[in-house]
Amino acid sequence: MVVQFDFTFQLIGYITGFIAWCAIGMLAYRFYKKQPEKPKIWKVIICMLVGLFSFSFNWRVFDTPVKFAILPLGVWIMFFLLKGKEGRWERYRKFARLGFLANYIFLAGILLALPFQHIIYPENKLSTYIGDFENARIINTHPSALDRSVDREVLREQVHSFAAKIVQGQQWYYDDDEAREDSTNRNERFPYMVAGTSAKWGSGLETMIYLETDGKGMLVTTAKRQLYFRSKVSLLKGDK
């Protein structure tokens, strides 16, 4: 497929792709029925797949990369392959052009789906990154970590109320006093890793989640970004 998009949220991507393929199939069927001389179906499919190839340029929409098809390379290939055979190009040209048009059908589908992506899976909500926490636990990742456990009930109550902040680089990690200290002498800000959780169903997100020393801050790392979430209540059992 020439129009490509890195659709992190898999469920919406699958639905969009299915609808787009249905639309393409319906158009192909209409073209096929109108042909006075019916071409072979397997050749129609190959012609459409070749027609997908194009010269494209990259474009980003809501942080989602897409490729916008410009020149119909696949259509030109089919033309040069079939032009010397009497009647072949006339018989298959609509399907080659439909293959190129499919690029725009996929593009339209993804552009229409993007607003729903951000409604269903808001990037600034912790519930997008922690959808299932029934088996949540913490793992000590630094010598400064205490032997504590995560309070799942508090997490259930607070997961929708965490305030989000997109992390820019590493400077935010250290405050002024910590930055002056030798790194071997200071305590780790996030000595706990949160394990046993999974992102919201259908999101397709892979995350690493770390818990702050006081149990109130969470650092969520995905393939694209880092986000810092802060709660007024500690998620560590025994803390207030």
KAHU-V65662 format. One record per pair of residues at least 6 apart in sequence whose ideal C-beta (glycine too) atoms are under 6 Angstrom apart, sorted by the first residue. I is the first residue (numbers start at 1). J is the second residue. D is the distance in Angstrom with one decimal. If there is no record, write none. Layout:
I:J:D / I:J:D
This chain:
1:52:6.0 / 2:52:5.1 / 2:53:5.7 / 2:54:4.8 / 2:56:5.8 / 2:69:5.5 / 2:103:5.2 / 3:67:5.4 / 3:69:5.9 / 3:103:4.3 / 3:106:4.5 / 3:107:5.0 / 4:67:5.0 / 5:64:5.8 / 5:66:4.5 / 5:110:5.1 / 6:65:5.2 / 7:13:3.6 / 8:204:6.0 / 9:117:5.0 / 9:121:5.1 / 9:203:5.3 / 9:204:6.0 / 10:204:3.3 / 11:202:3.0 / 12:113:5.2 / 12:117:5.2 / 16:109:4.4 / 16:110:5.9 / 16:113:4.5 / 20:105:5.1 / 20:106:5.0 / 20:109:4.4 / 23:105:5.7 / 24:102:5.0 / 24:105:6.0 / 27:98:5.8 / 31:94:4.7 / 39:91:5.1 / 44:95:5.0 / 47:78:5.8 / 47:92:4.7 / 47:95:4.4 / 47:96:5.1 / 48:95:5.1 / 48:98:5.8 / 48:99:4.0 / 50:74:4.5 / 50:77:5.9 / 50:78:5.6 / 51:74:4.2 / 51:75:5.4 / 51:96:4.0 / 51:99:2.2 / 51:100:5.0 / 52:74:5.7 / 52:99:4.7 / 52:102:5.9 / 53:73:4.8 / 53:74:3.6 / 54:69:3.9 / 54:71:5.8 / 54:72:5.5 / 54:73:5.3 / 55:70:5.4 / 55:71:3.9 / 55:73:5.8 / 56:67:4.0 / 56:68:5.8 / 56:69:5.0 / 57:68:5.6 / 58:67:5.9 / 59:66:5.3 / 59:68:5.1 / 62:114:5.1 / 69:103:3.8 / 72:100:4.2 / 74:99:5.8 / 75:96:4.7 / 75:97:5.9 / 75:100:5.3 / 78:96:4.2 / 82:88:4.1 / 82:89:4.2 / 83:89:5.3 / 121:128:4.9 / 121:203:5.1 / 122:128:5.9 / 124:164:4.0 / 126:159:5.4 / 126:162:4.2 / 126:229:4.9 / 127:159:5.2 / 127:160:5.5 / 128:200:5.1 / 129:199:5.4 / 129:207:5.1 / 129:220:4.9 / 130:159:5.9 / 130:197:4.9 / 131:199:5.5 / 131:200:3.5 / 131:201:5.8 / 132:198:4.6 / 133:155:5.5 / 133:197:4.8 / 135:196:3.8 / 136:150:5.3 / 136:152:5.6 / 136:196:4.9 / 136:197:5.1 / 137:195:5.5 / 137:196:4.8 / 138:150:4.9 / 138:192:4.3 / 138:194:5.8 / 138:211:5.9 / 139:193:4.7 / 139:195:5.3 / 141:193:5.0 / 142:188:3.8 / 142:191:3.9 / 144:187:4.1 / 144:188:5.3 / 144:191:5.2 / 145:191:3.5 / 145:192:5.8 / 148:236:4.7 / 149:237:5.1 / 150:235:5.5 / 151:235:5.6 / 151:237:4.7 / 154:233:5.8 / 154:235:5.5 / 155:235:5.5 / 158:231:4.9 / 158:233:5.7 / 162:229:3.9 / 162:231:5.2 / 163:230:5.2 / 164:227:5.6 / 164:229:5.5 / 165:228:4.6 / 166:227:5.7 / 167:226:4.0 / 167:228:5.4 / 178:186:5.4 / 190:210:3.8 / 190:212:5.6 / 190:219:5.4 / 191:213:6.0 / 192:211:4.0 / 193:210:5.5 / 194:209:4.1 / 194:211:5.5 / 199:205:3.9 / 199:207:5.8 / 205:222:5.9 / 207:220:5.7 / 207:222:5.5 / 208:221:4.4 / 209:220:5.4 / 210:219:4.4 / 211:218:5.9 / 215:234:3.4 / 215:235:4.8 / 215:236:3.5 / 215:239:5.1 / 216:231:5.0 / 216:234:5.2 / 217:230:5.2 / 218:229:4.4 / 219:228:5.6 / 220:227:4.8
